[in-house]
Amino acid sequence: MKREVPLLITFFSCLILLLDFVIRNEYLARLAAAINDYVSILATFALVLGLASLFGVHFNRIYRKRENWGFSIVLILGFVTAVLFSSLYGVEKDYEVPISLDRYETLQQDSSASVREETVHYLLIGGKEVKVGQEVFELDTIGPEHKKKKVFYYQQHPNFWFDTFIFQNVFTPLGATMFSLLAFFMASAAFRAFRAKSIPATLLLISAFFVMLGRVPIGAFVGEWLEFLVLPIMQMTLPESWISPSNQWFSELAGFIMNVPNAAGQRAIMIGAALGMVAASLRIWIGLEKEHLGRD
């Protein structure tokens, strides 16, 4: 029963979601919405477990002083810092703090300050304030004795610690450094892949050569140089509307390679990946794939 119960839950949950996708039914829609809510809750707990596991692994590495254990300290400090400042100021570029009416009127005279006013509408139901939209608040069928509204004032501040400090001054430079290092690995991989030992490798080499030539300024110079050799022949054999400026020859050829054969290959890969995803989902649904249940 240790495996059968999770497999039955998976089967019936997926069946309800699939039927809700193809059949319009009120009860199926409610069940599907409830399943999606439970999935979101479970995903949140899974995220918490994943973070706890991450902390456990790196604390153990620091405690035992394994190889590169200093990087674990940096990871934990960075994570704690990001969580702390996101909890205090949010994750947007700006955060708001409530202010008084006097402060709001003073800041309105300052062009550099960012302030806003918000009116919140309430209905008094059973002695309690229930927040509603303005359309409901303005209904004539509701008496004025049941209506109440409040005005709040906010001042916006730039989120220096989370947006500017963590992302712009730390995360973005680190990302640029990582991709700069990857450029050398890509160059090494391209050198090994572009060895023309077969017909496909030769086609890849030729295509990459023309794409790179069309993406750099030297391609325009080479196109103008070839104009003296190729343009007279093209004028005799091709219509004038087919002949483009010489400095765009390699750019247009690179665009053709990227938009036609490359796009066709990418779509084939995406179709194959989608079919593989459908096949894997079907195997999990009917219980043929059980790796997600563990090996015990």
BELCORWO-V121238 format. One record per run of one state. SS is the DSSP state (H for helix, E for strand, L for the rest). FROM is the first residue (numbers start at 1). LEN is the number of residues. Records with the same first field share a line. If there is no record, write none. Layout:
SS: FROM-LEN  FROM-LEN
This chain:
L: 1-3  23-3  65-4  90-4  100-1  109-5  126-2  133-1  138-6  159-1  194-5  216-2  238-2  243-3  287-4  294-3
H: 4-19  26-39  69-21  101-8  134-4  144-3  160-34  199-17  218-20  240-3  246-41  291-3
E: 94-6  114-12  128-5  147-12
